[in-house]
Amino acid sequence: MLTDLPACKSNLELPPWPCDARWIETIEHWFQPWPLGELCIATSPLGVRRISWSENGDRDEVRERLAAELTNARLVDRAPDTDVRRELDQFFEGERRRFDLPVDPRPTSSFQERVLRRLMHTRFGETVTYGDLAAAVGKPGASRAVGRVMATNPLPIVVPCHRVLPADRSLGSYTGGAKVKEFLLALEGVHPAEPLLHPDWG
């Protein structure tokens, strides 16, 4: 089923300004621990802009990836935002099922915007297939395109791409690593070896 509330507060609109290499945005970021190592949280004045990590814990690798993705940004270190850190900690401790923190993913196309917006209405502990999600945004048969949106999701965990599975309901792939996807699903009580929940997208 769809929840009336999205997974978090969001600025899920296409940027109103044209891309301009001369325009430089300041993005603040910090590293914080989580059960599988360290998360890098990057924020804009509008909200959380990126969530990323390195499977081997390499901070330089994460920074290089951020710089490559946010080409018009100046990355600045900062102390952790206490509200963002608290909400993520509560989620990993099983005390939170929905985020209240504002996010700023800035989708690059109307299709990506529709897919991410729809995904944010899945409930904690529920899963949906790529095909289901494609049909839900009016593009049946666009499973591969949905997969590309999931692979480039700027805010994994908060915008819950780990809840999207292949048609055979297996674990499937995950940009952040299969171990992370399995961990996040298990945290929500979903185990690939067991029957998976399937929301009603009607």
C-alpha positions as CSV (number, residue, x, y, z in Angstrom):
1,M,0.0,0.0,0.0
2,L,1.0,3.6,-0.3
3,T,1.4,5.8,2.7
4,D,0.0,9.3,2.7
5,L,3.4,10.5,4.1
6,P,6.6,10.3,2.0
7,A,9.7,8.8,3.5
8,C,11.0,12.3,4.4
9,K,10.5,16.0,3.7
10,S,11.8,16.7,0.3
11,N,12.7,19.3,-2.3
12,L,11.9,16.9,-5.1
13,E,11.7,19.5,-7.8
14,L,13.8,19.9,-10.9
15,P,16.3,22.8,-10.4
16,P,14.7,26.1,-11.6
17,W,18.1,27.4,-12.8
18,P,20.1,26.3,-15.9
19,C,23.3,24.5,-15.5
20,D,26.1,27.0,-15.5
21,A,29.7,26.1,-14.8
22,R,30.4,29.6,-13.5
23,W,27.9,29.1,-10.6
24,I,29.5,27.5,-7.6
25,E,27.5,26.0,-4.7
26,T,28.9,25.4,-1.3
27,I,28.2,21.9,0.0
28,E,29.0,21.0,3.6
29,H,29.8,17.5,4.5
30,W,30.8,15.3,7.4
31,F,31.5,11.6,8.2
32,Q,29.5,9.7,10.9
33,P,29.6,6.1,12.1
34,W,26.9,3.6,11.2
35,P,26.7,-0.2,11.7
36,L,28.7,-0.9,8.5
37,G,31.4,1.7,8.8
38,E,31.1,5.4,8.1
39,L,28.5,7.5,6.2
40,C,29.4,10.7,4.4
41,I,26.5,13.2,4.7
42,A,26.6,16.2,2.3
43,T,24.1,19.1,2.7
44,S,23.0,22.2,0.9
45,P,21.0,25.0,2.5
46,L,17.8,23.1,1.4
47,G,18.6,19.8,3.0
48,V,20.6,16.6,2.7
49,R,22.1,16.5,-0.8
50,R,24.1,13.3,-0.8
51,I,24.5,10.2,1.3
52,S,27.4,7.9,0.4
53,W,30.0,5.6,1.8
54,S,33.0,3.5,0.7
55,E,32.9,-0.2,1.1
56,N,36.5,-0.2,2.2
57,G,36.2,2.9,4.4
58,D,38.3,5.2,2.2
59,R,37.2,8.8,2.9
60,D,39.3,10.2,0.0
61,E,37.4,7.9,-2.4
62,V,34.1,9.2,-1.1
63,R,35.2,12.8,-1.4
64,E,36.4,12.2,-5.0
65,R,33.1,10.7,-5.9
66,L,31.2,13.7,-4.4
67,A,33.4,16.1,-6.3
68,A,32.7,14.2,-9.6
69,E,29.0,14.2,-9.0
70,L,28.7,17.7,-7.8
71,T,30.8,19.5,-10.4
72,N,29.6,23.0,-9.5
73,A,30.1,22.6,-5.8
74,R,32.8,23.6,-3.4
75,L,33.1,20.9,-0.7
76,V,33.5,22.1,2.9
77,D,34.1,20.1,6.0
78,R,31.7,20.7,8.9
79,A,30.6,19.2,12.3
80,P,27.7,16.8,12.1
81,D,24.2,18.3,12.0
82,T,22.8,17.0,15.3
83,D,19.2,16.5,13.9
84,V,20.4,14.6,10.8
85,R,22.8,12.4,12.8
86,R,20.1,11.7,15.5
87,E,17.5,10.6,12.9
88,L,20.0,8.3,11.1
89,D,21.1,6.8,14.4
90,Q,17.5,6.2,15.5
91,F,16.8,4.4,12.2
92,F,19.8,2.1,12.5
93,E,18.8,1.4,16.2
94,G,15.3,0.4,15.1
95,E,13.6,3.4,16.7
96,R,12.6,5.3,13.6
97,R,10.6,4.3,10.5
98,R,10.2,7.6,8.7
99,F,12.6,10.5,8.4
100,D,11.7,14.1,9.2
101,L,14.9,15.6,7.9
102,P,14.7,17.7,4.7
103,V,16.4,16.4,1.6
104,D,17.6,18.0,-1.6
105,P,18.1,15.3,-4.3
106,R,17.5,17.6,-7.3
107,P,16.4,15.0,-9.9
108,T,17.8,15.6,-13.4
109,S,14.7,14.6,-15.3
110,S,11.0,14.5,-14.8
111,F,11.1,10.6,-15.0
112,Q,13.7,10.5,-12.2
113,E,11.6,12.9,-10.1
114,R,8.4,10.8,-10.5
115,V,10.2,7.6,-9.7
116,L,11.9,9.0,-6.6
117,R,8.7,10.6,-5.4
118,R,6.8,7.4,-5.8
119,L,9.5,5.4,-4.1
120,M,9.4,7.7,-1.1
121,H,5.8,6.5,-0.5
122,T,6.8,2.9,0.2
123,R,6.4,1.9,3.8
124,F,9.0,0.6,6.2
125,G,9.4,-3.2,5.7
126,E,7.7,-3.3,2.3
127,T,9.3,-4.0,-1.1
128,V,8.4,-3.3,-4.7
129,T,9.8,-4.6,-7.9
130,Y,11.4,-2.4,-10.6
131,G,8.4,-3.3,-12.9
132,D,5.9,-2.3,-10.2
133,L,7.6,1.0,-9.8
134,A,7.8,1.6,-13.5
135,A,4.0,0.9,-13.8
136,A,3.3,3.1,-10.9
137,V,4.7,6.1,-12.7
138,G,2.9,5.4,-15.9
139,K,5.8,3.7,-17.7
140,P,5.1,-0.1,-17.7
141,G,8.0,-1.9,-19.3
142,A,10.5,0.7,-18.2
143,S,12.1,-1.6,-15.5
144,R,15.6,-0.9,-16.8
145,A,15.1,2.8,-16.7
146,V,13.9,2.5,-13.1
147,G,17.0,0.5,-12.3
148,R,19.2,3.3,-13.6
149,V,17.3,5.7,-11.4
150,M,17.9,3.4,-8.4
151,A,21.6,3.1,-9.3
152,T,22.1,6.9,-9.3
153,N,19.8,7.6,-6.2
154,P,21.7,10.4,-4.4
155,L,20.1,9.6,-1.1
156,P,20.2,5.9,-0.4
157,I,18.7,4.8,3.0
158,V,16.6,7.9,3.3
159,V,15.1,7.6,-0.2
160,P,14.7,3.8,0.2
161,C,16.0,2.3,-3.1
162,H,17.0,-0.8,-1.0
163,R,13.3,-1.7,-1.1
164,V,13.3,-2.2,-4.8
165,L,13.8,-5.8,-6.0
166,P,14.0,-7.7,-9.3
167,A,10.9,-9.4,-10.6
168,D,12.0,-12.8,-9.1
169,R,11.9,-11.0,-5.7
170,S,15.6,-11.9,-5.1
171,L,18.1,-9.5,-3.5
172,G,19.3,-8.2,-6.8
173,S,22.1,-5.6,-7.1
174,Y,22.8,-2.5,-5.1
175,T,25.2,0.3,-5.9
176,G,26.4,0.5,-2.3
177,G,27.1,-3.2,-2.2
178,A,24.9,-6.3,-1.7
179,K,26.0,-6.5,1.9
180,V,24.5,-3.1,2.6
181,K,21.2,-3.9,0.8
182,E,20.8,-7.1,2.7
183,F,21.6,-5.3,6.0
184,L,19.0,-2.5,5.3
185,L,16.3,-5.1,4.3
186,A,17.0,-7.2,7.4
187,L,16.8,-4.0,9.6
188,E,13.3,-3.6,8.2
189,G,12.4,-7.2,8.9
190,V,12.7,-8.3,5.2
191,H,14.8,-11.4,4.4
192,P,15.4,-12.5,0.8
193,A,14.9,-16.2,1.7
194,E,11.4,-15.4,3.0
195,P,8.2,-14.2,1.2
196,L,8.5,-10.5,0.7
197,L,5.9,-7.9,1.3
198,H,4.4,-6.4,-1.8
199,P,2.6,-3.0,-1.6
200,D,-0.7,-2.4,-3.4
201,W,0.2,0.3,-6.0
202,G,-3.4,0.9,-7.0
